[in-house]
Structure formats: structure tokens, C-alpha cells
Amino acid sequence: MHEAKYLKVARIIQNRIKDGTYKTQTPLPDQEALAKELGVSRLTVKKALDGLERKGLVYKQSGLGTFVLGDIPIKESNDAAANGFFGLQEELGRDHISSEVLHFTIDFPDENIQKNLRIKNNEPVYNILRLRRYDKKPFILEHTYMPVKLVPNLDYVILNDSIYEYLHKQLKLKFSVAYRKIKAAKADQWDQEFLKAKKDDPILELEQIIWLSNGQPIEYSTSRNRFNERNYVVLETKSF
């Protein structure tokens, strides 16, 4: 499938950081210069830089530009940004991520789902449980609820590929806000069965609600992984 322009730009900049073209603690060329050089829009460059900042490769200083951060001693290969709006395929690559649909029904929401998605009890929701695999190994167990009225024609073909790509590219829906809560949990029966967790293994759970640009919640979900498979990180900058 065709790679998004901003991902290409991000890869180019990342490679330049890696090979020393852009050195640690030095500013990158400004967005306008990068856009002109790479033949893309300034918005595409901004989106690429936003992604690299979430990865901890660069940081932005108001009025000064974007700088190369350099090596972070505590950074690990399984770190993931906690403040992104992208799916696993976009984050880790389509060739690495696959999905197995464990459950897919259309249900009427219980009180908790009604509250989280701001819907009535007679408004149906998709109830989706998927096992996400990374390089064919169990990685994340996702339990997702979405209002049917906002996501028409969701099917197994989409679930086995990328829901977010369908939302953004086919339905033209735009995310605006996400509230995420990350907590430790004990391995339950599903974790043991599908994530191959041991009974006493700690589990990391990310619970989230995502809102569209019009203020309507579109997703309530939980994502669970074994304690040693994935970390969530935030890169925070502040100018004094």
C-alpha cells in the first residue's frame, strides 16, 4: 500500500539524524526549507516532525525551531508514544503488524459504554476484540467499542487490516482529543490465553476515549500487553 508522504519525510529526517547529517543539539532546517527541498507541503513536514518528537528524536523550542535531541539513555526499543493518534500499523509498519479478530458483534450498549460514548441505550455499538501480533507473536489485546452510526459498514476485511485507516481515509473522520489512562493490572484469563501471559504476570493496560473534531466520542477501548512487551512514554518540552 502507498506510504503516506509525512511518513516518507519522517524516515528521511530520521535517517539523517542517524547518519550524523543532523547532529545532536543542533537545529533542523526550518519547515519551509524542508518542504521545498523534499517537494511536500509545510503541513506534511510539520506532521512528520510531530511524529519524530513523539518518538523522542527531536524537540521543539518556541520561536527557535526544532532541534535534534540525541541519545536518551533510558529509551528502549519497545517504547511507544502515549500521546499519538496513530494505529499500530502506522507506528510499527504494515509488514510487522497483523490482526486476529476474536470477537465482532453489534450490541446495545450497557450503562458504562453509554456514558463513555455519550450515546443512548438504543444506539448500537460495535463490540470488537482483536489480538494484534507483532512479527507474528502475540503483542496487544484490544477491546474496542464504536458507535455504528459513526462507523458504517465496518467488516472483517477492515478489522483484519487497519480500522484507523478506514476511519481517516475512507470515512474522512478526524480525531481531535484523546484521554488515556495507563495502569497496571493482573493477568486475566484472556491475557493468559491470547498473550501467553503467566498467571502472575503484570499487565499494562491503556484505557482511552477518543473524540472527533465535532466533539462526539468515537472510540472507547482498552489495550493490554505483557509488562515486558511495550512501554508508554511522553516527551515533554518547556521553554523558560
Secondary structure by P-SEA (a helix, b strand, c coil): ccccaaaaaaaaaaaaaaacccccccccccaaaaaaaacccaaaaaaaaaaaaaacccccccccccccccccccccccccccccccccccccccccbbbbbcbbbbbcccaaaaaaacccccbbbbbbbbbbbccccccbbbbbbbbcccccccccccccccaaaaacccccccccbbbbbbbbbcccccccccccccccbbbbbbbbccccccccccccbbbbbccccbbbbbbbbbcc
